[in-house]
Amino acid sequence: EAGVTQFPSHSVIEKGQTVTLRCDPISGHDNLYWYRRVMGKEIKFLLHFVKESKQDESGMPNNRFLAERTGGTYSTLKVQPAELEDSGVYFCASSLVDGAYNEQFFGPGTRLTVL
Amino acid sequence: DQQVKQNSPSLSVQEGRISILNCDYTNSMFDYFLWYKKYPAEGPTFLISISSIKDKNEDGRFTVFLNKSAKHLSLHIVPSQPGDSAVYFCAASYGSSNTGKLIFGQGTTLQVKP
């Protein structure tokens, strides 16, 4: 069974540009999460989808970030315009059912560098 | 305000000895705690968890201890193996809620020397 996949693995962009990250969860997983880790710091929650609905978006830093999950399958996270502090590793995770008791499976992450 | 803290950025132990990784939290509403392991260029993978109604959970070489009064948990790995070398993240959640939001610490890099 394929795990969570993320694309691209790396992205280097200039400040002010737009970047779109993609996450494909494990097939059949209704719950999809985005997290971010800034260099050497904690992994921070961004948001949680249940199917195509945003269950919790309390971690989204500002309105430059837009997450979508049309059709309840893959998800995209767009940063527009990108700022230097947006650099970090963006992880996506999925789980079969919601709630923290249910294991979240993480993808390998997308490393975003904003110059 | 960081609610989950791992104050040791790194730890080095000899193969066969015990590794003890520590984690402190501030929010008494957390009721479920997890440890994740992360290798370079990979995502975190779940290792072991513990509910706040327990003080110990064991799975093979891995044991997690929870001290609620001190708001402290620890992960014991014994015996440590070179393949255990990775970054270990402590995470907490409101397990009884319907959100899977995890609050992570900064991670501790464990190096197990042969």
Interface residues (C-beta under 8 A of the other chain):
Chain A: V4 N31 Y33 Y35 G40 K41 E42 I43 K44 F45 H48 Q55 D56 S58 G59 F91 A93 S95 D98 G99 A100 Y101 N102 E103 Q104 F105 F106 G107 P108 G109
Chain B: Q2 V4 P9 Y32 L34 Y36 A41 E42 G43 P44 T45 F46 F89 A91 S93 Y94 G95 S97 N98 T99 G100 K101 L102 I103 F104 G105 Q106 G107
